[in-house]
Amino acid sequence: MIFSLKGKTAIITGGGSGIGKAIAATFAKQGAHVCILDFNVDNGRATVSEIEKTKGSASFYQCDVANQEQMEGVFSEISKNHRIAILVNNAGIAHVGNIENTNVEDLDRLYNVNIKGVYNGMKAAIPYFKKQKGGVIVNMASIASWVGIDDRFAYSMTKGAVLTMSYSVAKDYVNDGIRCNTISPARVHTPFVDGFIEKNYPDNQAEMFENLSKTQPIGRMGKPEEIANLALYLCSDEASFITGTDFPIDGGFIKLNG
């Protein structure tokens, strides 16, 4: 089977909803044992249940990715029964605002999850990958790593850091058989988007959904499953020649806007 992950264990942060959930389901379908790390217990357990109903293999670990001790503890627990082959650092949060209406608490909150969370994941995984002479890391960056986006000061800061951290890790550990790449999505239709529209535009939700969709030249938002399919490829043996690379999946946003 092409893009098979049979016999591999994959850790996915933020795997309880949205893109992370789609990645977990896709990896399980391709034969991986999926370890879902999520702060939300209900979401994490529900995702495991859905995967098991389709005969997939999954387990859930409640974890705050910003807490290094928790992350290292979870990796240690998983490693007792599984050989960790894949890490997908997907967990992330957003903030809307320019520098003037971004306060230090906003900055710290996004730093803790979007930057420190990715750092903690890689910091925990790399010793296992070095010992076994191989492993794959995929970090979720963003089109905000590439181009300026209105009112996304703090979010753009964090996603730029994800991109450059990933380049550094790819360079430093290429001789240890560790591959590290990033994915940079444009707007993807997830429950977060629906909640954002409902909260901020309760009286014209359909219009705002259409407007946000049209910011991608292709005319629609991405689907979580489309991001998951790219993650699958990058984590499969078919991508064994790829490291230190970012993959925009953006409906033409970066190159075709303007």
KOLMAR-760429 format. One record per residue (C-alpha): x, y, z; residue in three letters. Coordinates in steps of 0.05 Angstrom, whole numbers, plus 5000, padded with zeros to 4 digits. Layout:
// KOLMAR-760429
XYZALA;...
// end
This chain:
// KOLMAR-760429
500050005000MET;502950674979ILE;503951175036PHE;503250605087SER;504650765160LEU;503550045182LYS;507449875245GLY;509150605260LYS;507151015320THR;505351745308ALA;504552275361ILE;499852845341ILE;499053455385THR;492253795382GLY;489553155352GLY;482653215383GLY;479653705333SER;480354055266GLY;486653915225ILE;489653495280GLY;483653045282LYS;483852955207ALA;491252775210ILE;489952275265ALA;484351935226ALA;488451925161THR;494651635195PHE;490551105230ALA;487250905165LYS;494150805136GLN;496050335192GLY;499450765244ALA;498150725319HIS;496151445333VAL;497651775400CYS;493252385407ILE;495652935453LEU;490453455470ASP;488653915527PHE;481253785515ASN;479553105545VAL;472753035512ASP;475453195442ASN;481352725450GLY;477252135474ARG;471852255421ALA;477152235366THR;480051585393VAL;473051285395SER;471751485322GLU;478351185300ILE;476950535337GLU;470150475304LYS;473650445237THR;478349905263LYS;484150385272GLY;488950405331SER;489351025375ALA;490451255446SER;489351915481PHE;493852305529TYR;491452935563GLN;497153425558CYS;498854165558ASP;503954245503VAL;506654875537ALA;508754455598ASN;515454125584GLN;515053645642GLU;508253395619GLN;510553305548MET;516852925567GLU;512652485614GLY;507752315558VAL;513352135510PHE;516551705563SER;509951345576GLU;508651225502ILE;515750965490SER;514850405541LYS;510250045492ASN;511550365425HIS;517350575380ARG;515751305365ILE;516851425291ALA;513052065276ILE;511552715310LEU;506453215283VAL;506553875322ASN;499654115303ASN;497054435368ALA;496255185361GLY;491955785379ILE;490356435344ALA;489657175359HIS;486757745319VAL;490058415326GLY;495758875305ASN;501459065351ILE;497459635383GLU;491859185407ASN;496158585424THR;497958615497ASN;503558235531VAL;498757715558GLU;496457565486ASP;503757515464LEU;505557045521ASP;499456605510ARG;501056495437LEU;508456405450TYR;507055865502ASN;502855435456VAL;505155585385ASN;512655655397ILE;514255335463LYS;509354765449GLY;513054595384VAL;519754665420TYR;517354195475ASN;514953675425GLY;521453665386MET;525653695450LYS;522053075475ALA;522152685410ALA;529252795385ILE;532852365438PRO;528551765418TYR;529551905344PHE;537151965353LYS;537551315392LYS;533750935338GLN;537351295280LYS;531051575249GLY;524551955257GLY;520052445222VAL;517653125247ILE;512253545214VAL;510854225244ASN;504654625227MET;506855315203ALA;502355785163SER;501956245103ILE;503156765158ALA;510256495161SER;511156755090TRP;507057385079VAL;504057955118GLY;496757855139ILE;492358395167ASP;491458385243ASP;495457765257ARG;501558055292PHE;502457545348ALA;500156955306TYR;505057135250SER;510657195300MET;509556495325THR;508756175257LYS;515056515232GLY;518656205291ALA;515855515275VAL;518655555205LEU;525655755225THR;525955275284MET;524254725235SER;529754925187TYR;534754915245SER;532654225269VAL;532753945199ALA;539954205190LYS;542453985258ASP;539753265256TYR;540153065183VAL;545952595199ASN;541752255253ASP;536652035202GLY;531552545227ILE;527252905175ARG;523753555194CYS;518953935149ASN;513354435155THR;506454525125ILE;503755235114SER;496155235104PRO;491955825084ALA;484955865115ARG;482155175129VAL;474855035145HIS;475054785217THR;470454865277PRO;475055445298PHE;473055835235VAL;465655705247ASP;466355935319GLY;470156555299PHE;464756755249ILE;459056605297GLU;462357015352LYS;464457625311ASN;459257645256TYR;452857345285PRO;448257725238ASP;451657575171ASN;455156905180GLN;453856655110ALA;456557285078GLU;462857275121MET;464056545106PHE;463856695032GLU;468457295041ASN;473556895079LEU;473156335028SER;474656824971LYS;481157055003THR;484156424972GLN;484756524896PRO;482055824886ILE;475456074915GLY;474555654976ARG;477655455043MET;481854835049GLY;479254195079LYS;482553885140PRO;483053235102GLU;487153585048GLU;492253815100ILE;492253115129ALA;493852805062ASN;499953245054LEU;502153075125ALA;501352335108LEU;505952405048TYR;511252775087LEU;511252255142CYS;511351655095SER;517451295067ASP;515651564999GLU;518052255024ALA;524751985050SER;528652475007PHE;525153095035ILE;527553495095THR;528354225113GLY;522654435068THR;516154825077ASP;510054615038PHE;504755165027PRO;497854875017ILE;494055515005ASP;489555524945GLY;494455994911GLY;494556514967PHE;502056644971ILE;503656684897LYS;497156914865LEU;494557464912ASN;496358154889GLY;
// end
